[in-house]
Structures are given as structure tokens and as C-alpha cells.
Amino acid sequence: MCGITGYIGKKQAAPILLSGLSRLEYRGYDSAGIAVRREEDQKIEIIKSKGRLQALIEKTDGGRAVHGTCGIGHTRWATHGEPSVTNAHPHCSDDHSVVLVHNGIIENYTEIKEKLQRSGYTFYSQTDTEAAVKLIDYYYRKSSSPLEAISKAMLRLRGSYAFGIMFEDQPDKLFAARKDSPLIIGESKDGHLLASDVPAILDMTRTVYYIDNMEIAELTADEAHFYNIDREEIQKEPSQIQWDSEAAEKGGYEHFMIKEIHEQPKAVKDTLGAYIADGQIDLTAVGLTDDVIRTLDRIYIVACGSAYHVGMAAKYILEDLADIPVEVDLASEFRYRNPRMMPNSIVVVISQSGETADSLAALRLAREKHVPVLSIVNVVGSSIARESDYIMYTYAGPEISVATTKAYSAQLIAIYLLAVQSAKARGKISEERSLELIRELQTLPDKIQRVLDDKERIQWFASKYANAHDVFFVGRGIDYAISMEGSLKMKEISYIHSEAYAAGELKHGTISLIEKGILVVGVLTQNALFEKTISNMLETKSRGAYLMGLTCYGNYSVEDTTDFTVYVPKTESWFTTSLAIVPLQLLGYYVSVAKGLDVDKPRNLAKSVTVE
């Protein structure tokens, strides 16, 4: 949620800030602003606007109307206070001498605000951020040391934050600090950059430093210094981002989402290629040995949103193939149920960004209970990756659309690889069977492409049902996990009410909602459950539902029941999620397009959920 940019160097700052913010629009926002130190008098000028970033771009003539080589920028997603110019960032102290942008939530802002009011401070906004910037100002007036002021404020603040900070009387410096919200520093030949995510700085540099929790950065045009909360300087090694700015562009597609749907064969192939060598699965880079796998008596999977749906599929696959009991929890609920965790267990945290606040909290709970953590993440150097015992990176590249597609598919591949290797290590499958499954995994990119090549039929059907009010997705077993993700894709970008149900649960209340013309999508990729799901679909058809079936080639008898059928290539039953999800991604996408909606930036949603 929200986006931060910052720059100090030799170039004009405002155009760089605005360019970076435009690359962070996918994170979700409702207002935007920049603060730039003016060249003529060194005063900090703040310009803000409500709504889309384009309004701020026009207000500043693309940044050309604001002269200065140091500044910070922000796109805000409202948490405290309505979307407005007043509540937009940057925020400042009473005399404008300290200016700050902030991602995250300050939980004790009311307490801080009351303390500062007793000290003579006034407040103009409804935000928690204003309390943070004025707290820093309070300590700065006592010490005249930016590092001391920031560190003392950090010790008083509860919650999560990533800060970009300017001090009016520190003309050659830009400061940053973080706790639980992502923040990176970029280093280029022209200066240093600050951002909440990599795409914001890719057109300037691929050399980045990751700021860890409770750390502070001090930037000048030529140097970057890093400090811990005790203001002791620490050394950091730079990291190199492997993908370039073109990977974060639309590349001729109408939307990022459809581009990323089409990038799934590559994301799957690249993730497979990272862990398969000479026809064998090699998890050496993960650090998870066969000896560790053999000791496992239980796996706990925690995740949010689409990653949770990957976890649901993983439960069926790992229990069936590797014979390991698996529990799947929503990360937002995991720590609140005070989980009793067995010895010889492992927690698997799945997250695209590696910064998801709820998943990070679940990870830390597991570590407190001395249970090792395996993270499956897409972002190298992310918080979840850095704090895990084992790391399995996915290779989806940058995903810009809020609705995940290729990152979800890459996560599935990581689960398949883990399941096959676990089954082999535990003696549940033979070496020969393991090789068969690996060969089948390597066919998935081409099979996904075959599904994409038939997308026009989905487009036609989506236009037919673009005005639907309710859609139900049903399936059993792995097909239920597929249904959950298909339903989420539909609701999050088309705004159509959509629900996923285990097909056998329809008769326990939900079937009362079925009316004439309601679309019911039945997922039927598991042969052992095919007839039972067909029977459940017929129950809805008898009550007036219009049936769409999704099954594998060869199951042509489904057409005796359904009104419209989509086929995907056959594969091992455990791997069908990778193929069956693609038509459902396309269905959600084309319905949204037919309704004229903002596919990549659906209302009220953000790409990276860094607050709880």
C-alpha cells in the first residue's frame, strides 16, 4: 500500500519523483504529493493533489515547474482520514522545517498527538503521519541531530513505518528509516534514490541497498550511510536487481494483467529451471536437505489472498503425494489462535512481495516458538526472505497488476517441486516415478501456452456474462482450491459478487441462493471426483443456473450437463491447478474489460498489503 520515492543528486528531483510514483501506481492510492528543496532559497516546497497521479503531474508540469535536486514523493492509500489534499503526504512540522512521507500505520498516534499538543504543537490533518513528523521535530529541537531525533522517535512509535525525511537546515541530506514496511536505497552515477519498491528506480539504477528493521539511512548525492537504532554506523553490501525496467512496462498489451497472464509460461519455466538440474530436483539453493525433509511430522502453511489459495492446493498435494500432514492458515488469523505447533514441523510462508504484514507477523511468531520457516517469495532481499531459515525464490519477475497471476503460478511450481522432492526423500515414490513427475512438470509451460492460444472463446463468453450479479465457483479437492482463486479473480477486478464452494457443501444452505440465470462454474479436473461434482452441478441447473464447465481434454461427456465448456490439456492430477486457473484468470479479466473497469488498479485494493 502507498508508494514512496526520494532523490538527492545532480538532476532535477521532481520529474524523477513523479516518474517513480507512476511506476508505483499499482500499489493502490487515492492522493499524491511531492516535496522538493527549492534551488533559489533552499526552502522545502510541498505540492499535493487528490485523486490520480496525473493531477499532480499536470499541476507541476511534469515536475518541470519545481526546481531542486533533492525531494521526496508519495502516493497515499487512506487509512486515517478521508482522501483529501490536506491528508495527502508529504506532511510537515508546524514551521515546515521537517517534512516526511510515510508508509504504514502508527498505532499510538493518538497518544503522541496528545503529548505534542501539550507541548504547543497544532495539527491540521486527520492522519497518523502528522504525529510522526512532529514527534521527530520535537526531538530535533532538543538535539539538533537528525539521527538522534529519528532514532528517539522510532523508539516511541508503535506500528509499522517506512519514512522518507527532509530537514530544512540539512540541505545536502535526505534521511530514511523503517520498521516492518519495505524501503530500499538505489545508487546511481547521478545520486541516490529512495523507494518503497524496485520498479520506482529501475530506469535510474539496478544497484540497491535493503534497509532492515529499525535502521536509518543518511543519503547525500555521493554517499549512503546506514545506522542501527543506537546510531552506530553499519556496513551494507549492495544487491543487483536482475530484471530491467522493460520488465515493468506493458510491452504493447492493453493492461499489465493480460501481459502477466501471457508471461506465465515463462514464469513457470524459469522457476522450474532454477530448481531442476540434469533432470533432478535440486533444493541446495533453498538449504532444505532431504535429511531435514525426512524429519518433518507436520507442515504449517500461512499466507494471504491468492497465496493462501496456493496453500490450499499445497495441502491436497503434499498430503497425497508426500504423506505429510498439512495445516493451512490465513496469516491474519494464524497468530491470534495461539497455534499449538508440533515438534519436527516447519512453517511455510508464501508471499509474492515478501513484505505482507500479516505473513511477516506469522513468520515471527513461528520463530518465537522455535519452529523453522521456509519462505516462498518472489522478491530477493525482502523482509520475509531475510528473516526465514530457508528461502525458495520464485522467478515470476516484476508483477505490476494488483490481481496476481504469474506470481501465483510460480508459487504453485515451488509447491510442486517441494512435494515431489519430499515424496522421494520420504520413500513415498520411487526414483523412476520422481523422474516421471519432473518430466511432466517440464511440459507445463507449453500446456499453459496452449490454454492461452484458445483465449478467444473465453473472451466471447465473458462478454455474454459481463452483466452478471452473482457467480458461484464449485469443485472438490484440488478443484475447490482452483475455484477459490477463480472466484477471487472475478470479484477483485470485475466487482461481481462471487463465491467459491466445495461442491458437496452446496446443499448445506448455499443452494438456496441459486436463481434462474445465475452462472455456476464447475471445475472438474480430478477424475475420481468428476461424477460427484457433475451431480452437484445438476442440482443447481435444475434450479435455473447457467453452467460453465472447466475440465481436461477427453472428458467430453461434461457437455451433456454444461451450457458452455472449456478444456485444458491433461497432466498429472496434482498439477492441474497450473492449467485450470488460466481460463478463470482470463474470464475475470475479460469480464472486467467488458465492463470498462480499471483492470490493473481495482478500487480499494493495493498490490502489497504492508499494514495489518
C-alpha positions as CSV (number, residue, x, y, z in Angstrom):
1,M,0.0,0.0,0.0
2,C,1.2,3.5,-0.7
3,G,4.3,4.4,-2.6
4,I,7.4,6.3,-1.6
5,T,10.1,7.9,-3.8
6,G,13.0,10.1,-2.9
7,Y,16.0,11.5,-4.7
8,I,19.2,13.5,-3.9
9,G,21.7,14.1,-6.6
10,K,22.7,16.2,-9.7
11,K,19.4,16.1,-11.6
12,Q,16.1,17.8,-11.1
13,A,14.3,15.9,-8.5
14,A,10.6,16.4,-9.3
15,P,10.5,14.6,-12.6
16,I,12.3,11.7,-11.1
17,L,9.9,11.6,-8.1
18,L,6.9,11.7,-10.4
19,S,8.3,9.0,-12.7
20,G,9.0,6.8,-9.8
21,L,5.5,7.3,-8.4
22,S,3.9,6.4,-11.7
23,R,5.7,3.1,-11.5
24,L,4.2,2.5,-8.1
25,E,0.6,3.3,-9.1
26,Y,-0.2,-0.5,-9.0
27,R,0.2,-0.4,-5.2
28,G,-3.1,1.5,-4.8
29,Y,-3.6,5.1,-3.8
30,D,-6.1,8.0,-3.6
31,S,-3.9,11.1,-3.4
32,A,-0.3,12.1,-4.2
33,G,2.3,14.7,-3.3
34,I,5.9,15.7,-3.6
35,A,8.3,17.9,-1.5
36,V,11.3,19.5,-3.2
37,R,14.0,21.7,-1.8
38,R,13.9,24.8,-4.0
39,E,17.2,25.9,-5.6
40,E,16.6,29.6,-5.2
41,D,16.1,29.8,-1.4
42,Q,16.6,26.2,-0.1
43,K,13.1,26.2,1.3
44,I,11.1,22.9,1.0
45,E,8.1,23.3,-1.3
46,I,5.2,20.8,-0.9
47,I,2.7,20.2,-3.7
48,K,-0.2,17.8,-3.2
49,S,-3.3,16.7,-5.1
50,K,-6.3,14.4,-4.6
51,G,-7.1,11.5,-6.9
52,R,-4.9,10.1,-9.7
53,L,-1.2,11.0,-10.0
54,Q,-1.9,12.6,-13.3
55,A,-3.5,15.6,-11.5
56,L,-0.2,16.2,-9.7
57,I,1.8,15.8,-12.9
58,E,-0.4,18.4,-14.6
59,K,-0.1,20.7,-11.5
60,T,3.7,20.6,-11.7
61,D,4.1,20.5,-15.5
62,G,5.6,17.1,-15.2
63,G,7.8,18.3,-12.4
64,R,9.4,21.0,-14.6
65,A,7.8,23.8,-12.6
66,V,9.5,22.7,-9.4
67,H,13.3,23.3,-9.4
68,G,15.6,21.5,-7.0
69,T,17.8,18.4,-6.8
70,C,16.5,16.9,-3.5
71,G,13.0,15.7,-2.8
72,I,10.6,13.1,-1.6
73,G,7.3,11.9,-3.1
74,H,4.3,9.8,-2.0
75,T,1.1,8.1,-3.2
76,R,-1.3,7.7,-0.3
77,W,-3.9,4.9,0.3
78,A,-6.2,6.4,3.0
79,T,-6.1,4.7,6.4
80,H,-6.5,7.6,8.9
81,G,-8.7,10.4,7.4
82,E,-10.5,10.6,4.2
83,P,-8.8,11.1,0.8
84,S,-8.1,14.8,0.5
85,V,-5.3,17.3,-0.3
86,T,-4.9,18.1,3.5
87,N,-4.5,14.4,4.4
88,A,-2.2,13.7,1.4
89,H,1.5,13.3,2.0
90,P,4.1,14.8,2.5
91,H,3.4,16.1,6.0
92,C,5.4,18.7,7.8
93,S,6.2,20.2,11.2
94,D,4.4,23.4,12.3
95,D,7.1,25.6,10.7
96,H,7.7,23.4,7.7
97,S,11.3,22.7,8.8
98,V,10.8,18.9,8.9
99,V,8.9,17.2,6.0
100,L,8.1,13.5,5.9
101,V,6.4,10.8,3.8
102,H,5.2,7.6,5.4
103,N,4.0,4.1,4.5
104,G,2.5,2.0,7.3
105,I,0.4,2.6,10.4
106,I,1.3,4.4,13.6
107,E,-0.7,2.6,16.2
108,N,-0.1,5.0,19.1
109,Y,-0.5,8.2,17.2
110,T,-3.4,9.5,19.4
111,E,-1.2,9.2,22.5
112,I,1.7,11.0,20.7
113,K,-0.6,13.7,19.3
114,E,-1.9,14.5,22.8
115,K,1.6,14.7,24.2
116,L,2.7,17.1,21.4
117,Q,-0.4,19.2,21.8
118,R,0.6,19.7,25.5
119,S,3.9,20.9,24.2
120,G,2.3,23.6,22.0
121,Y,2.0,21.7,18.6
122,T,-1.1,22.1,16.5
123,F,-2.5,19.6,14.0
124,Y,-4.0,20.2,10.6
125,S,-4.8,16.7,9.3
126,Q,-6.6,13.6,10.4
127,T,-3.6,11.4,9.7
128,D,-1.3,9.3,12.0
129,T,1.6,10.5,9.9
130,E,1.4,14.1,11.1
131,A,2.0,12.9,14.6
132,A,5.2,11.1,13.4
133,V,6.7,14.1,11.7
134,K,6.0,16.4,14.6
135,L,7.5,13.9,17.0
136,I,10.7,13.9,15.0
137,D,10.6,17.7,15.0
138,Y,10.1,17.7,18.8
139,Y,13.3,15.6,19.4
140,Y,15.2,17.6,16.7
141,R,14.6,20.8,18.6
142,K,16.2,19.2,21.7
143,S,19.3,17.8,20.0
144,S,19.8,19.4,16.5
145,S,20.9,15.9,15.4
146,P,18.8,14.3,12.7
147,L,20.0,10.8,13.6
148,E,19.2,11.3,17.2
149,A,15.8,12.8,16.5
150,I,14.8,10.0,14.2
151,S,16.1,7.2,16.4
152,K,14.3,8.6,19.5
153,A,11.1,9.0,17.6
154,M,11.4,5.4,16.3
155,L,11.7,4.1,19.9
156,R,8.4,6.0,20.8
157,L,6.4,4.9,17.7
158,R,4.4,1.7,17.7
159,G,3.2,0.1,14.5
160,S,4.8,-0.1,11.1
161,Y,6.5,2.6,9.0
162,A,8.8,3.5,6.2
163,F,9.9,7.1,6.3
164,G,11.5,9.5,3.8
165,I,12.5,12.6,5.7
166,M,13.9,16.1,4.9
167,F,15.2,18.7,7.3
168,E,15.2,22.3,6.1
169,D,18.6,23.1,7.7
170,Q,20.2,19.9,6.3
171,P,20.3,21.0,2.6
172,D,22.6,18.3,1.4
173,K,21.0,15.3,3.1
174,L,18.0,13.0,2.8
175,F,17.1,10.6,5.5
176,A,15.1,7.3,5.6
177,A,14.0,4.8,8.3
178,R,11.9,1.7,8.5
179,K,10.1,-0.8,10.7
180,D,8.0,-3.5,9.1
181,S,7.3,-1.6,5.8
182,P,9.6,-2.1,2.8
183,L,12.2,0.5,1.8
184,I,15.2,0.4,-0.5
185,I,18.0,2.7,-1.4
186,G,19.2,3.0,-5.0
187,E,22.6,4.1,-6.0
188,S,23.3,5.7,-9.4
189,K,26.0,7.7,-11.0
190,D,23.8,10.8,-10.6
191,G,22.8,10.4,-7.0
192,H,20.9,8.3,-4.5
193,L,17.3,7.2,-4.6
194,L,14.7,6.1,-2.1
195,A,11.7,3.9,-2.9
196,S,9.2,1.5,-1.4
197,D,9.6,-0.9,-4.3
198,V,12.1,-1.7,-7.0
199,P,10.1,-0.6,-10.1
200,A,10.3,3.0,-8.9
201,I,14.0,3.2,-9.6
202,L,14.7,0.8,-12.4
203,D,15.1,3.5,-15.0
204,M,17.9,5.0,-12.9
205,T,19.7,2.0,-11.4
206,R,19.7,-1.7,-10.6
207,T,22.1,-1.3,-7.6
208,V,20.1,-1.3,-4.4
209,Y,20.6,-1.5,-0.6
210,Y,17.9,-3.1,1.5
211,I,17.1,-1.2,4.8
212,D,16.4,-3.6,7.6
213,N,14.1,-3.2,10.6
214,M,14.9,-0.3,13.0
215,E,17.6,1.1,10.7
216,I,18.2,4.6,9.4
217,A,19.8,5.8,6.1
218,E,21.5,9.1,5.6
219,L,21.9,10.0,1.9
220,T,23.8,12.6,0.0
221,A,24.4,13.0,-3.7
222,D,27.6,11.0,-3.4
223,E,27.3,8.8,-0.4
224,A,24.9,6.5,1.5
225,H,25.5,5.8,5.2
226,F,23.5,3.3,7.3
227,Y,22.9,3.2,11.1
228,N,21.2,1.0,13.6
229,I,18.8,2.3,16.2
230,D,21.7,3.1,18.5
231,R,23.1,5.4,15.8
232,E,26.1,3.2,15.2
233,E,27.1,3.1,11.6
234,I,26.7,-0.3,9.9
235,Q,28.1,-1.6,6.6
236,K,25.8,-2.9,3.9
237,E,26.6,-4.7,0.7
238,P,24.7,-3.6,-2.5
239,S,22.4,-6.0,-4.3
240,Q,21.9,-6.1,-8.1
241,I,18.4,-6.3,-9.5
242,Q,18.4,-8.9,-12.3
243,W,15.4,-7.6,-14.3
244,D,15.3,-4.3,-16.1
245,S,12.7,-1.5,-16.5
246,E,11.2,-3.1,-19.6
247,A,10.0,-6.0,-17.5
248,A,7.8,-3.5,-15.6
249,E,6.3,-2.0,-18.8
250,K,3.2,-3.1,-20.7
251,G,5.1,-4.1,-23.8
252,G,2.2,-3.4,-26.2
253,Y,-0.5,-5.1,-24.1
254,E,-3.6,-3.1,-23.1
255,H,-3.2,-3.9,-19.4
256,F,-0.4,-5.3,-17.1
257,M,-2.8,-8.1,-16.1
258,I,-3.2,-9.6,-19.6
259,K,0.6,-9.2,-20.2
260,E,1.3,-11.0,-16.9
261,I,-1.2,-13.8,-17.8
262,H,0.7,-14.3,-21.0
263,E,4.0,-14.3,-19.1
264,Q,3.0,-17.4,-17.1
265,P,4.7,-19.9,-19.4
266,K,8.0,-18.1,-18.9
267,A,7.5,-17.6,-15.1
268,V,6.8,-21.4,-14.8
269,K,9.7,-22.3,-17.0
270,D,12.1,-20.0,-15.1
271,T,11.0,-21.2,-11.7
272,L,11.4,-24.9,-12.8
273,G,14.8,-24.1,-14.3
274,A,16.0,-22.7,-11.1
275,Y,15.5,-26.0,-9.2
276,I,15.8,-28.7,-11.8
277,A,19.3,-29.7,-12.9
278,D,20.1,-32.7,-15.1
279,G,16.6,-34.0,-14.7
280,Q,16.7,-33.9,-10.9
281,I,15.2,-31.5,-8.4
282,D,18.0,-29.7,-6.6
283,L,17.0,-27.7,-3.5
284,T,20.6,-26.9,-2.5
285,A,20.0,-23.2,-3.0
286,V,16.9,-23.4,-0.7
287,G,19.0,-25.0,2.0
288,L,16.3,-27.7,2.6
289,T,18.1,-31.1,2.6
290,D,16.5,-34.5,2.3
291,D,17.5,-35.2,5.9
292,V,15.5,-32.2,7.1
293,I,12.5,-33.2,5.0
294,R,12.6,-36.8,6.4
295,T,12.3,-35.4,10.0
296,L,9.1,-33.5,9.3
297,D,5.9,-34.6,11.0
298,R,3.8,-31.6,10.1
299,I,3.8,-28.6,7.8
300,Y,2.0,-25.3,8.6
301,I,1.3,-23.1,5.6
302,V,0.4,-19.5,6.2
303,A,-0.4,-17.0,3.5
304,C,-2.9,-14.3,2.4
305,G,-5.2,-13.9,-0.6
306,S,-4.1,-15.8,-3.7
307,A,-1.0,-17.2,-1.8
308,Y,-3.5,-18.8,0.6
309,H,-5.2,-20.5,-2.3
310,V,-1.8,-21.9,-3.3
311,G,-1.5,-23.2,0.2
312,M,-4.9,-24.9,-0.1
313,A,-3.8,-26.6,-3.2
314,A,-0.5,-27.5,-1.5
315,K,-2.4,-29.3,1.3
316,Y,-4.0,-31.7,-1.1
317,I,-0.8,-32.3,-3.0
318,L,1.6,-32.7,-0.1
319,E,-0.7,-34.9,2.0
320,D,-1.5,-37.1,-1.0
321,L,1.9,-37.3,-2.7
322,A,4.4,-36.9,0.3
323,D,2.2,-38.2,3.1
324,I,2.9,-35.2,5.4
325,P,0.0,-33.8,7.4
326,V,-0.5,-30.1,6.4
327,E,-2.4,-27.3,8.1
328,V,-3.2,-24.2,6.2
329,D,-3.9,-20.9,7.9
330,L,-4.8,-17.4,6.8
331,A,-1.8,-15.4,8.0
332,S,-4.1,-12.8,9.5
333,E,-5.6,-15.4,11.8
334,F,-2.6,-17.7,12.5
335,R,-1.1,-15.9,15.5
336,Y,-4.5,-15.0,17.0
337,R,-5.5,-18.6,17.5
338,N,-2.3,-19.2,19.5
339,P,-1.3,-22.2,17.4
340,R,0.0,-25.3,19.1
341,M,2.9,-26.3,17.0
342,M,4.3,-29.9,16.9
343,P,8.0,-30.7,17.2
344,N,9.6,-31.7,13.9
345,S,7.5,-29.3,12.0
346,I,8.1,-26.4,9.6
347,V,6.1,-23.3,8.7
348,V,5.9,-22.4,5.0
349,V,5.2,-18.7,4.4
350,I,4.0,-17.9,0.9
351,S,4.1,-14.2,-0.3
352,Q,4.7,-12.5,-3.6
353,S,6.2,-9.3,-2.3
354,G,7.9,-10.8,0.8
355,E,6.6,-7.8,2.7
356,T,3.0,-8.9,3.5
357,A,2.4,-7.6,7.1
358,D,0.2,-10.5,8.3
359,S,2.5,-13.1,6.8
360,L,5.6,-11.4,8.3
361,A,3.9,-11.4,11.8
362,A,3.1,-15.1,11.4
363,L,6.7,-15.8,10.5
364,R,8.0,-14.0,13.6
365,L,5.5,-16.0,15.8
366,A,6.9,-19.2,14.3
367,R,10.5,-18.1,15.0
368,E,9.5,-17.2,18.6
369,K,8.2,-20.8,19.0
370,H,11.5,-22.1,17.6
371,V,9.8,-23.6,14.5
372,P,11.9,-23.2,11.3
373,V,10.4,-21.2,8.4
374,L,10.6,-21.8,4.7
375,S,9.6,-18.8,2.7
376,I,8.3,-18.9,-0.9
377,V,8.7,-15.4,-2.2
378,N,9.3,-13.5,-5.5
379,V,11.4,-10.6,-4.2
380,V,15.0,-11.1,-3.4
381,G,16.1,-9.4,-0.2
382,S,12.5,-8.9,1.0
383,S,11.8,-8.9,4.8
384,I,10.2,-12.4,4.8
385,A,13.2,-13.8,2.8
386,R,15.7,-12.2,5.1
387,E,14.0,-13.5,8.3
388,S,13.5,-17.1,7.1
389,D,15.6,-20.1,7.8
390,Y,15.1,-21.4,4.2
391,I,14.2,-19.4,1.1
392,M,12.7,-20.7,-2.1
393,Y,12.5,-17.8,-4.6
394,T,10.0,-17.8,-7.5
395,Y,11.1,-16.4,-10.8
396,A,8.0,-14.5,-12.0
397,G,9.8,-11.2,-12.4
398,P,8.0,-7.9,-11.5
399,E,4.2,-8.2,-11.2
400,I,2.5,-4.9,-11.5
401,S,-1.2,-5.6,-11.8
402,V,-2.9,-5.7,-8.4
403,A,-4.6,-9.0,-9.3
404,T,-1.8,-11.6,-9.2
405,T,-1.5,-14.2,-12.0
406,K,2.1,-15.1,-12.8
407,A,3.3,-14.9,-9.2
408,Y,0.5,-17.3,-8.2
409,S,1.5,-19.7,-11.0
410,A,5.2,-19.6,-9.9
411,Q,4.3,-20.3,-6.3
412,L,2.4,-23.4,-7.4
413,I,5.5,-24.6,-9.2
414,A,7.5,-24.1,-6.0
415,I,4.9,-26.3,-4.1
416,Y,5.0,-29.0,-6.8
417,L,8.8,-29.2,-6.6
418,L,8.7,-29.3,-2.8
419,A,6.1,-32.0,-2.9
420,V,7.9,-34.3,-5.4
421,Q,11.2,-33.9,-3.6
422,S,9.5,-34.6,-0.2
423,A,7.8,-37.7,-1.6
424,K,11.1,-39.0,-2.9
425,A,13.1,-38.2,0.2
426,R,10.5,-39.9,2.4
427,G,10.4,-43.0,0.2
428,K,6.8,-42.5,-0.9
429,I,7.6,-42.6,-4.6
430,S,10.4,-44.4,-6.4
431,E,13.3,-42.7,-8.3
432,E,11.6,-43.7,-11.6
433,R,8.3,-42.1,-10.5
434,S,10.1,-39.0,-9.4
435,L,11.7,-38.6,-12.8
436,E,8.3,-39.1,-14.5
437,L,6.8,-36.3,-12.4
438,I,9.7,-34.0,-13.1
439,R,9.3,-34.6,-16.9
440,E,5.6,-33.8,-16.6
441,L,6.4,-30.6,-14.7
442,Q,8.6,-29.5,-17.6
443,T,5.7,-29.9,-20.0
444,L,3.6,-27.3,-18.1
445,P,4.9,-24.1,-19.8
446,D,3.8,-25.4,-23.2
447,K,0.5,-26.7,-21.9
448,I,-0.2,-23.3,-20.3
449,Q,0.6,-21.7,-23.7
450,R,-2.0,-24.0,-25.4
451,V,-4.6,-22.7,-23.0
452,L,-3.7,-19.1,-23.8
453,D,-3.9,-19.8,-27.5
454,D,-7.6,-20.6,-27.1
455,K,-8.4,-17.4,-25.1
456,E,-10.9,-16.0,-27.7
457,R,-13.6,-18.5,-26.6
458,I,-13.2,-17.2,-23.0
459,Q,-13.4,-13.6,-24.3
460,W,-16.6,-14.3,-26.1
461,F,-18.2,-16.0,-23.1
462,A,-17.1,-13.2,-20.8
463,S,-18.9,-10.6,-22.9
464,K,-22.0,-12.7,-22.6
465,Y,-21.9,-12.6,-18.8
466,A,-20.4,-9.2,-18.1
467,N,-23.6,-8.0,-16.5
468,A,-23.9,-10.9,-14.1
469,H,-24.6,-10.0,-10.4
470,D,-23.6,-13.3,-8.8
471,V,-21.2,-16.1,-9.8
472,F,-20.5,-19.4,-8.0
473,F,-17.4,-21.5,-8.5
474,V,-17.6,-25.1,-7.3
475,G,-15.3,-28.0,-7.1
476,R,-14.0,-30.8,-4.9
477,G,-10.4,-31.5,-3.7
478,I,-7.8,-29.6,-5.7
479,D,-10.7,-28.3,-7.9
480,Y,-12.0,-26.5,-4.8
481,A,-8.7,-24.7,-4.3
482,I,-8.8,-23.7,-8.0
483,S,-12.4,-22.5,-7.5
484,M,-11.3,-20.2,-4.7
485,E,-8.7,-18.5,-6.8
486,G,-11.0,-18.2,-9.8
487,S,-13.6,-16.6,-7.6
488,L,-11.2,-14.1,-6.2
489,K,-10.1,-13.1,-9.7
490,M,-13.6,-12.5,-10.6
491,K,-14.6,-10.4,-7.6
492,E,-11.5,-8.3,-7.2
493,I,-11.4,-6.9,-10.8
494,S,-15.0,-7.1,-12.0
495,Y,-16.7,-6.2,-8.8
496,I,-19.2,-9.0,-9.4
497,H,-20.2,-10.8,-6.2
498,S,-18.5,-14.2,-6.5
499,E,-18.2,-17.2,-4.1
500,A,-16.3,-20.4,-4.2
501,Y,-17.7,-23.5,-2.5
502,A,-16.7,-27.1,-2.0
503,A,-19.3,-28.7,-4.3
504,G,-20.6,-31.0,-1.6
505,E,-21.4,-28.1,0.6
506,L,-23.9,-26.5,-1.8
507,K,-26.8,-28.5,-0.4
508,H,-25.9,-27.2,3.1
509,G,-27.6,-23.9,2.7
510,T,-25.9,-22.2,-0.4
511,I,-28.2,-23.8,-3.0
512,S,-31.0,-21.6,-1.7
513,L,-29.2,-18.7,-3.4
514,I,-29.4,-20.3,-6.9
515,E,-31.9,-18.5,-9.2
516,K,-32.6,-18.6,-12.9
517,G,-29.7,-17.4,-15.0
518,I,-27.0,-17.3,-12.2
519,L,-23.7,-18.5,-13.5
520,V,-22.2,-21.6,-11.8
521,V,-18.7,-22.5,-12.9
522,G,-17.8,-26.1,-12.1
523,V,-14.2,-27.2,-12.0
524,L,-13.8,-30.8,-13.0
525,T,-10.2,-31.8,-13.4
526,Q,-10.0,-34.6,-10.8
527,N,-11.3,-37.8,-12.4
528,A,-12.0,-39.5,-9.1
529,L,-14.4,-36.7,-8.2
530,F,-15.8,-35.9,-11.6
531,E,-19.2,-37.7,-11.3
532,K,-19.8,-36.3,-7.8
533,T,-19.2,-32.7,-8.9
534,I,-21.4,-33.2,-12.0
535,S,-24.2,-34.3,-9.7
536,N,-23.8,-31.2,-7.6
537,M,-23.8,-29.0,-10.8
538,L,-27.0,-30.7,-11.9
539,E,-28.7,-29.7,-8.7
540,T,-28.0,-26.1,-9.5
541,K,-29.1,-26.5,-13.1
542,S,-32.4,-27.9,-12.0
543,R,-32.9,-24.6,-10.2
544,G,-32.2,-22.4,-13.2
545,A,-28.4,-22.0,-13.1
546,Y,-26.4,-21.5,-16.3
547,L,-23.4,-23.9,-16.1
548,M,-19.9,-23.4,-17.3
549,G,-17.7,-26.5,-17.1
550,L,-13.9,-26.5,-16.8
551,T,-12.3,-29.9,-17.4
552,C,-9.5,-31.7,-19.2
553,Y,-9.5,-32.8,-22.8
554,G,-11.1,-36.2,-23.2
555,N,-13.9,-35.5,-20.6
556,Y,-16.4,-34.7,-23.3
557,S,-19.3,-36.1,-21.5
558,V,-19.4,-33.0,-19.4
559,E,-21.1,-31.3,-22.4
560,D,-24.2,-33.4,-21.6
561,T,-24.6,-31.3,-18.4
562,T,-23.0,-27.9,-19.0
563,D,-24.1,-25.0,-21.2
564,F,-20.5,-23.9,-22.0
565,T,-17.3,-25.9,-21.6
566,V,-13.6,-25.0,-21.5
567,Y,-10.9,-27.7,-21.9
568,V,-7.3,-27.7,-20.7
569,P,-4.6,-30.3,-21.6
570,K,-4.2,-33.4,-19.4
571,T,-1.5,-33.6,-16.8
572,E,-0.9,-35.3,-13.5
573,S,-3.9,-34.7,-11.3
574,W,-1.7,-32.9,-8.7
575,F,-0.6,-30.3,-11.3
576,T,-3.9,-29.4,-12.9
577,T,-4.2,-26.2,-10.9
578,S,-1.5,-24.6,-13.2
579,L,-3.6,-25.2,-16.2
580,A,-7.2,-24.8,-14.9
581,I,-6.5,-21.4,-13.3
582,V,-5.6,-19.8,-16.6
583,P,-9.2,-19.8,-18.2
584,L,-10.5,-18.4,-14.9
585,Q,-7.9,-15.6,-14.9
586,L,-8.9,-14.8,-18.4
587,L,-12.6,-14.9,-17.5
588,G,-12.2,-12.4,-14.7
589,Y,-10.0,-10.2,-16.9
590,Y,-12.3,-10.1,-19.9
591,V,-15.4,-9.5,-17.8
592,S,-13.7,-6.5,-16.2
593,V,-12.6,-5.2,-19.7
594,A,-16.2,-5.6,-21.0
595,K,-17.4,-3.5,-18.1
596,G,-14.9,-0.8,-18.8
597,L,-13.2,-1.1,-15.4
598,D,-9.6,-0.2,-14.4
599,V,-8.3,-3.8,-14.5
600,D,-4.8,-3.1,-13.1
601,K,-5.9,-0.9,-10.3
602,P,-9.2,-2.2,-8.9
603,R,-10.9,0.1,-6.4
604,N,-10.0,-0.1,-2.7
605,L,-7.2,-2.6,-3.3
606,A,-3.4,-2.4,-3.1
607,K,-0.7,-4.7,-4.5
608,S,1.4,-5.1,-1.4
609,V,-0.5,-5.1,1.8
610,T,2.0,-3.8,4.3
611,V,-0.4,-3.0,7.1
612,E,-2.5,-5.5,9.2
